[in-house]
Amino acid sequence: DDLALGRKIEDNKIKLIKKYYPWGVKSRNKEQSFAIDLMMDKSIDLVTFTGKAGTGKSFVVLASALELVIEKKEYEKLIIYRPIQAVSSDVGFLPGTLAEKLAPWFQAIMDNFEVLFSSKNSNDWKRELEMYSKRGRIEMDAITYIRGRSIPNAIILIDEAQNLDKEAIKTILTRAGENTKIVLTGDLDQIDNDKLDAINNGLTYVIEKFKNSDLAGHITFTQGERSRLATLASEIL
């Protein structure tokens, strides 16, 4: 904790990383500290995070987004999109409401929300999440529903972005309106789309194309934080 962290900005200057505690969350390692800094920096419009499961990518994003949307009110809403890989074309034929159809695909996000809302002494985290959803502050949707939208004043999280192709990623990034921040997260070792690989997927494409842009920032997470078993499993299996 005695070391200062910094990141290079324009003209080879070094910007010191502030200590943020978004939604009361403390970073567990320097990768998470850098990631939180990128999330909280209003001059960065595009953030990309890659890393194996259990490194805290989604957790850091959601904690920062809740801080910016709910606490600081710097954005109107948080919108979370996921590629619905197995049912991308037939989600309409599944029984139930759209929320019920999408629930299995957002379980990992819900697990993070449970931890984050419960940490704020919420007795009923589901009711709290539902309240923010009804108010339009938090949305969760399938990626197919982003087409045609123009989304200003929002944080948009695209989870599992490694399962999207280049065209889909371009469609998403061109939806961004004024004062919108887009966050792409994914694990390049876990691609479920058989037409894509670690090189030709949309997430890798964006990271490469934006690597010299002052509008974008990228972190590769390597340190597992879920548990020692989860960390070892992601390394050896």
Number of C-alpha atoms within 10 A of each C-alpha: 5 4 5 9 15 14 13 10 10 9 6 8 10 12 12 12 15 14 14 15 14 22 20 13 16 15 18 13 13 13 18 22 20 20 25 26 22 24 28 17 12 13 13 18 19 25 22 26 23 24 20 21 21 19 24 23 26 23 20 21 25 22 23 26 30 23 20 22 19 18 13 10 13 16 21 18 26 26 20 20 23 20 21 20 15 11 13 12 10 9 14 12 9 12 9 10 10 13 12 11 17 19 15 11 17 19 11 13 16 16 11 17 20 17 14 20 19 15 14 11 9 14 11 11 19 14 11 16 18 14 13 15 16 11 11 13 20 22 17 18 19 21 20 15 9 15 12 10 13 12 20 17 17 24 31 26 24 25 22 23 28 31 27 25 19 17 10 18 20 14 14 22 15 12 17 21 14 10 16 22 28 21 24 26 23 24 21 19 14 15 18 14 15 7 11 16 18 16 11 14 23 23 27 21 17 18 20 11 9 16 12 10 11 13 14 20 23 20 18 18 21 15 17 21 14 12 11 10 10 15 18 11 11 13 10 6 5
